[in-house]
Amino acid sequence: MRVFLACLLLWSSNAALGVVETYEFSDPNYELRYHQLVDELRCPKCQNQTISDSGAPIAKDLRRRLYEELEAGASDQEIVQGMVLRYGEFVRYKPAKTGVTLWLWLAPWFFLALGLIAWGVMARRKTATERPLSTRAREISALLEDSE
């Protein structure tokens, strides 16, 4: 019976570890902005998770900091810029379309257009080389076939 009670106590204590963070916002608009921002910022430790999806301690700290900055009246742009200054451009899940990242956004479209142009040129060349033979060319072709 003691073993059963000990197991029951250990099993029920796991539920206490699954605490969900809840923040009380002074303005409902802050809560909407909070949820948008936690989905736009990447966890520096988890790499491919937003800070809303991550369970890492640093993500928890970032969510708390985000809450505090929203309550202090900071704009979304100020908050994101602060995170970028501290953790680098990597913290943005959607990087800004400037400088080097502009190439990352435009390169697929550039190569698609380049491929379509190359395909069109190749198709045009193929149809250009498959013209019907002239009578003189047919005569020469017939002579060559006879000589073989």
VENSUL-V544651 format. One record per residue. N is the residue number from 1. RES is the residue in three letters. OMEGA is omega as a letter, one per 20 degrees, with the letter a starting at -180 (999 if undefined). D_FIRST is the distance of its C-alpha to the first C-alpha in whole Angstrom. Layout:
# VENSUL-V544651
N/RES/OMEGA/D_FIRST + N/RES/OMEGA/D_FIRST
This chain:
# VENSUL-V544651
1/MET/r/0 + 2/ARG/r/4 + 3/VAL/r/5 + 4/PHE/r/5 + 5/LEU/r/6 + 6/ALA/r/9 + 7/CYS/r/10 + 8/LEU/r/10 + 9/LEU/r/12 + 10/LEU/a/14 + 11/TRP/a/15 + 12/SER/r/16 + 13/SER/r/18 + 14/ASN/r/21 + 15/ALA/r/22 + 16/ALA/r/23 + 17/LEU/a/25 + 18/GLY/a/27 + 19/VAL/r/30 + 20/VAL/r/33 + 21/GLU/r/36 + 22/THR/r/38 + 23/TYR/r/41 + 24/GLU/a/43 + 25/PHE/r/47 + 26/SER/a/50 + 27/ASP/r/52 + 28/PRO/r/51 + 29/ASN/r/53 + 30/TYR/a/51 + 31/GLU/r/48 + 32/LEU/r/50 + 33/ARG/r/52 + 34/TYR/a/48 + 35/HIS/r/47 + 36/GLN/a/50 + 37/LEU/r/50 + 38/VAL/r/47 + 39/ASP/r/48 + 40/GLU/a/51 + 41/LEU/a/50 + 42/ARG/r/48 + 43/CYS/a/45 + 44/PRO/a/47 + 45/LYS/a/44 + 46/CYS/r/43 + 47/GLN/a/47 + 48/ASN/r/46 + 49/GLN/r/44 + 50/THR/r/45 + 51/ILE/r/44 + 52/SER/a/42 + 53/ASP/a/40 + 54/SER/r/39 + 55/GLY/a/36 + 56/ALA/r/38 + 57/PRO/a/38 + 58/ILE/r/42 + 59/ALA/r/42 + 60/LYS/r/40 + 61/ASP/r/42 + 62/LEU/r/45 + 63/ARG/r/44 + 64/ARG/r/43 + 65/ARG/r/47 + 66/LEU/r/48 + 67/TYR/a/47 + 68/GLU/a/48 + 69/GLU/r/52 + 70/LEU/r/52 + 71/GLU/r/51 + 72/ALA/r/54 + 73/GLY/r/56 + 74/ALA/r/57 + 75/SER/r/58 + 76/ASP/a/57 + 77/GLN/r/59 + 78/GLU/a/59 + 79/ILE/a/55 + 80/VAL/r/56 + 81/GLN/r/58 + 82/GLY/r/56 + 83/MET/r/53 + 84/VAL/r/56 + 85/LEU/a/58 + 86/ARG/a/54 + 87/TYR/r/53 + 88/GLY/a/56 + 89/GLU/a/57 + 90/PHE/a/54 + 91/VAL/r/52 + 92/ARG/r/54 + 93/TYR/r/52 + 94/LYS/a/56 + 95/PRO/r/58 + 96/ALA/a/62 + 97/LYS/r/65 + 98/THR/r/67 + 99/GLY/a/68 + 100/VAL/a/67 + 101/THR/r/64 + 102/LEU/r/67 + 103/TRP/r/68 + 104/LEU/r/64 + 105/TRP/a/64 + 106/LEU/a/68 + 107/ALA/r/68 + 108/PRO/r/66 + 109/TRP/r/69 + 110/PHE/a/72 + 111/PHE/r/71 + 112/LEU/r/71 + 113/ALA/r/74 + 114/LEU/r/75 + 115/GLY/r/74 + 116/LEU/r/75 + 117/ILE/r/79 + 118/ALA/r/79 + 119/TRP/r/78 + 120/GLY/r/81 + 121/VAL/a/83 + 122/MET/r/82 + 123/ALA/r/83 + 124/ARG/r/86 + 125/ARG/a/87 + 126/LYS/r/86 + 127/THR/r/88 + 128/ALA/a/91 + 129/THR/a/91 + 130/GLU/r/91 + 131/ARG/r/94 + 132/PRO/a/97 + 133/LEU/r/99 + 134/SER/a/103 + 135/THR/r/105 + 136/ARG/r/107 + 137/ALA/r/103 + 138/ARG/r/103 + 139/GLU/r/106 + 140/ILE/r/105 + 141/SER/r/101 + 142/ALA/r/103 + 143/LEU/r/105 + 144/LEU/r/102 + 145/GLU/r/101 + 146/ASP/a/104 + 147/SER/r/104 + 148/GLU/999/101
